[in-house]
């Protein structure tokens, strides 16, 4: 699913839930809309 080994979390969240995973993977230091 994650083609890029760097932003794997980004790809996963976009491919998975687009928002659920994003909020989970994204820390409080970064916005949930990254």
Secondary structure, 3 states (H helix, E strand, C coil): CCCCCCCHHHHHHHHHCCCHHHHHHCCCCCCCCC
